[in-house]
Amino acid sequence: MTREDVCDLAGDDELLFLDGQGMDEALLGIVERCAFAPVACYDYDKLIAALMSQGMTDEDAVEWYDVNIAGAYVGERTPMVLITPDTQSD
């Protein structure tokens, strides 16, 4: 799914996206919440894979994710990340 597809799905071109090599491959779609505008949604495992493709170890990628993605809030339009039961099994 492309950023354009996600904006079309949301009916909104003001969505915020994660920047960086391979991040768009982790883009799943949007998340809608009552009383809030839709936000972009990413797959956790694919984000970690994208970070590792940049040369990070698994441990470094998880740490970078924790600090720079999970730990970042840029307002109500901050993208969300889908974490499935198999994720973070270590």
Beta strands, then each sheet from edge to edge (+ up, - down):
strand 1: 27-31
strand 2: 39-43
strand 3: 80-82
sheet 1: 1+ 2- 3-
end
